[in-house]
Amino acid sequence: MSQSVAIFGGGVAGLTAAHELIERGYRVSVYERRDIYGGKARSMGIGEPGVDGRHPLPGEHGFRFFPSFYRHLQDTMKRIPFGDNPKGVYDNLVATKQVLIARAGAAEIQLPANLPDSMGDWINVFRVMFGDMLGIPRHEILFFIDRMLQILCACEERRLDEYEQIPWWDFIEADTKSTEYQNLLGRGLTRSLVAMQAEKSSTRTVGVIYLQLVFGVAAPWLDADRLLDGPTNDVWIDPWVQYLTQLGVNFCPETTIEAFDCDGEEITGVRANGPNGTFEVSADYYIAALPVEAMIDLVTPIMKEGAPSLANLDLLETSWMNGIQYFLDRDVPLAHGHGIFIHSEWALTTVSQGQFWKDVDLSRYGDGRVDGILSVCISDWDTPGLLYGKPASQCSPQEIKDEVWAQLEVHINDSARPILHEANILDWHLDPAISYPDPGSPDAAVNAEPLLINTVGSWEHRPEAVTGLDNFFVASDYVRTNTDLATMEGANESARRAVNGILERGNSRERRCKIWTLDEPPIFAPMRVYDRLRYEMGLGQAGR
């Protein structure tokens, strides 16, 4: 009989592990605490079914973002059938054309999402980079480019040993630069894209991801930024679960993990609680595809003795990055892509989804009046807001709805022709991970789904997917990966590493899961080789 694997967690990591294992002949069960799969990537229906048989309005934890360097995820998506799509659900991705940089009290800037293909776009890019549109002095832009080249020319050993220990804010010398340099290149993108504080974030992580985003824009054969063409679960997650079910994966929803039983060398069983009460899970191998905050509570002292790599999970930090959606009676396509609201107190990013959902008839949702969806991610929950002078974490849901809209208006409605009108809001939806459990404090929010952040030196405390326990593996965005960022891509890669660990431990002849490294322009490879020689000789990086 084939060997069995129990996977705890039905997010991207758990589903990826199930996919890879079932294809290799294992018996797989996935245990998920919710009644819906997808983890932070999921979308969900809001409230009751719509009027006259319509679908519930489509809500989500936050909008999805598929940059070109998500190679592991792309590979998996191409293997999930969807209708007549030649490449499965991968064909449900739509390339964006623009990036919006919105500023309070200044005109919005729209940049091409890829290398410009017209003289007008080239002129616009050069005006932004070397003119005064951004408000950043030219010498500061050149200094920033020099810093990026420094990372690009550093060998991997130096990046891990030195740049991992340097805060991004210090590395780009933001303290000595202009306010706009700090807003855009210091705090703006780090807060908005990955919910990290520039003063605490690792230069290794931020710098490398910056470079990957730039490479995606510069490569004309790649789509730098893509979005799904419908609600996430409709066009990706649900078809994935259905396909895995057809292959034989056993899905167990509404099941929580209460405890791992361990003898110091392996997991001997797992106690779980499901719709029919408490039960024991027994398998040949176990994969914990759970977020770090859940794992901290489940890892016991005896597990730490057998798997020392799990001993310091409580030293990893998380931050909040949650979304709110506005359902509008008219579509408001602010840009054909993501918007970054540089001066927003709460580090807002947006996407107007209707323009990408070409085959989705929004009149079939809710009461039939919705014509557009503005999805907003809030990445700073600690800075006081514009309306109420309180951080988002101390605001009620209604206050969050009002505050976010006000911050958007300040950035967009600062011209003679206002674009956003509060009267157009038919309904709104705050991520259900944000809750208010204390009736006596209706504005004291709790976040059930925070996001791991790569603080300085955090790599040391993150485990490999393969642990010291013979039959126990971890797959989640906090696991060490080439991706090195709390993303769907990182989760997918970690699952592949966990599956490869099972294949190695079992001496399996099955093919190993493909693991990619982050691509960097080969023209810089000689500089990295040279820097590795200097590093091995104990010398600093040339030019520093």
Summary of the structure (lengths in Angstrom):
residues: 544
radius of gyration: 23.4
end to end distance: 59.6
largest distance: 73.2
contacts: 1834
relative contact order: 0.17
helix: 38%
strand: 21%
